[in-house]
Amino acid sequence: MTAHIRNDPATRRAESGWARARRLRRAGAAPRTCLAAVAAPGAAAGMQSGPEWNIVRGED
């Protein structure tokens, strides 16, 4: 008796948004949606005292 082997290519699953972002991130061409939370080199240290020193208020 002989076994028959099929050589059909396997179908690929659709790529999710998470998988695409991960693939692009590994390639180094990922779009950055946020900035790292580090101080800019050469920038002033800023006031770090008082009860609300870590709250950043932006313009509405």
WOTA-V991372 format. One record per backbone hydrogen bond with DSSP energy under -1.0 kcal/mol. CO is the residue of the C=O (numbers start at 1). NH is the residue of the N-H. Records with the same first field share a line. If there is no record, write none. Layout:
# WOTA-V991372
CO = NH ; NH
This chain:
# WOTA-V991372
16 = 20
17 = 21
18 = 22
19 = 23
20 = 24
21 = 25
22 = 26
23 = 27
24 = 29
36 = 38
40 = 43
52 = 55
